[in-house]
Amino acid sequence: MTGSQSSFPIEERYDLKLITTFVLNKKYPIYNWFYFKEGFSRDFVEYAVNLLWYEPKVVLDPFVGVGTTLLYSREKGYYSIGVDASPLMVLISKVKTRDYDAKLLKEEAQKLFKVKFRKPSLSSVSSFVKQFFNKYALEDIVFFNELINSIEDEKIRNFFKVGLICASSKVSYAYRDGSVLRVVRKNTPPFRKFFKRFVGKMIKDLEKIKFLSSEPEVRLGDARHLDFLEDSSVDAVITSPPYLNKIEYTKVYRIEYELFLRGEEPDLLRSFIGLSSIEESYEPSIPPVAKAYFKDMRLVLKEVRRVLSEGKKAVFLLAGGVFPTGVVESDLELSKIALEEGFKVERIVALNKRVATRNRVEKIGWARESAVVIRKE
Ligand SMILES: C[S@@+](CC[C@H](N)C(=O)[O-])C[C@H]1O[C@@H](n2cnc3c(N)ncnc32)[C@H](O)[C@@H]1O
């Protein structure tokens, strides 16, 4: 260990645990368009800005997910930049953070819902996808998808595409259970009506939030290589990387990729944190998956340090990993690496904790979910 810090006190604020989840976003227009189980809330971003102790001008989220950091930044007037390795996340974040001409959207919606239903062929839909929908809903979804694909204006096309993705996920039988998709049948509303209502809500939502800064830059990319950003070009990072035990969760978006983003599936092994090769040992007590994860997180921290201005801060929200050998304390591991890479670890605030078990019954400890605040020295 370099630097002079030798221990990292952990503050406990378990009363705030809800802010680490997506649930609170349900009440915020636009933030709630796509339910992202792995996302944090607008309230978390607000809390993270408080942890900085200064008002940032340019905020980066290198694991942007569904764009919550960017939306909050736009509301507060900070310029922001988002990066994600998943094309689905990039599409959703982009669509949520653009400026629109509501009149054009209304006209396009009117055109779209005027077109009479023609039964599409489902021959290109895999049996994997078919099991998650009632046949009539799936026919409607494929029908609208074809219509939307023919909209010329890219911004408008993407807006309706995201509407369709959100509406279809609400009528699908898919239940995301960790890294697996399960079929859970339920009664679903008639799709056309439901989709129309959803698009209407999206257009209304646009009027409910006032943005104070310009459109953020949202990019498909890799948090380990932020080459497009210059040194010292941002003054805050607010982010949550994939969690240690859940790094493969993009598999659960297979339905969205097959139906709406064919050919754009992310290259998991190349682009996802923790899935690349495992080489030199980091610490013998850490399982190989966690070693690979922290090796990648070191690269992320190096890049974050490079792009941050001197004295400015990054807030990482991350959770401990549970392994048969025990709990890996991600907040402390990240802090150690941050210190080695030239940061000062300012605070670790534990916001949530889950019981960690072996074989589902034997309790082996607690896995904390914490905000780690680090400052570029
Ligand atoms: C925990 S989620 C972030 C959620 C986000 N805070 C939100 O509220 O929507 C982690 C994100 O990291 C992305 N990701 C995984 N590996 C990445 C990489 N190497 N570079 C950039 N993004 C990556 C995943 O696609 C996922 O969207």
The ligand as an SDF file (V2000), in Angstrom:
LIG
                    3D

 27 29  0  0  0  0  0  0  0  0999 V2000
  -24.9670   -1.2920  -12.1400 C   0  0  0  0  0  0  0  0  0  0  0  0
  -25.2270   -0.8660  -13.8130 S   0  0  0  0  0  0  0  0  0  0  0  0
  -25.2880    0.8790  -13.7680 C   0  0  0  0  0  0  0  0  0  0  0  0
  -26.6330    1.3660  -13.4230 C   0  0  0  0  0  0  0  0  0  0  0  0
  -26.7880    2.8590  -13.4620 C   0  0  0  0  0  0  0  0  0  0  0  0
  -26.1770    3.4880  -12.3220 N   0  0  0  0  0  0  0  0  0  0  0  0
  -28.2700    3.1770  -13.5080 C   0  0  0  0  0  0  0  0  0  0  0  0
  -28.8020    3.6350  -12.4890 O   0  0  0  0  0  0  0  0  0  0  0  0
  -28.8910    2.9370  -14.5370 O   0  0  0  0  0  0  0  0  0  0  0  0
  -23.6890   -1.1480  -14.5590 C   0  0  0  0  0  0  0  0  0  0  0  0
  -23.6350   -0.8010  -16.0280 C   0  0  0  0  0  0  0  0  0  0  0  0
  -22.2950   -0.9930  -16.4820 O   0  0  0  0  0  0  0  0  0  0  0  0
  -22.3340   -1.4080  -17.8220 C   0  0  0  0  0  0  0  0  0  0  0  0
  -21.0020   -1.9660  -18.1260 N   0  0  0  0  0  0  0  0  0  0  0  0
  -20.4910   -3.1810  -17.8790 C   0  0  0  0  0  0  0  0  0  0  0  0
  -19.2010   -3.2450  -18.2580 N   0  0  0  0  0  0  0  0  0  0  0  0
  -18.8760   -2.0300  -18.7480 C   0  0  0  0  0  0  0  0  0  0  0  0
  -17.6910   -1.4470  -19.2700 C   0  0  0  0  0  0  0  0  0  0  0  0
  -16.5630   -2.1460  -19.3860 N   0  0  0  0  0  0  0  0  0  0  0  0
  -17.7220   -0.1560  -19.6480 N   0  0  0  0  0  0  0  0  0  0  0  0
  -18.8520    0.5820  -19.5550 C   0  0  0  0  0  0  0  0  0  0  0  0
  -20.0110    0.0670  -19.0780 N   0  0  0  0  0  0  0  0  0  0  0  0
  -20.0230   -1.2040  -18.6750 C   0  0  0  0  0  0  0  0  0  0  0  0
  -23.5310   -2.3400  -17.8920 C   0  0  0  0  0  0  0  0  0  0  0  0
  -24.0410   -2.4240  -19.2070 O   0  0  0  0  0  0  0  0  0  0  0  0
  -24.5040   -1.6360  -16.9510 C   0  0  0  0  0  0  0  0  0  0  0  0
  -25.3700   -0.7930  -17.6480 O   0  0  0  0  0  0  0  0  0  0  0  0
  1  2  1  0
  2  3  1  0
  2 10  1  0
  3  4  1  0
  4  5  1  0
  5  6  1  0
  5  7  1  0
  7  8  2  0
  7  9  1  0
 10 11  1  0
 11 12  1  0
 11 26  1  0
 12 13  1  0
 13 14  1  0
 13 24  1  0
 14 15  1  0
 14 23  1  0
 15 16  2  0
 16 17  1  0
 17 18  1  0
 17 23  2  0
 18 19  1  0
 18 20  2  0
 20 21  1  0
 21 22  2  0
 22 23  1  0
 24 25  1  0
 24 26  1  0
 26 27  1  0
M  CHG  2   2   1   9  -1
M  END
$$$$
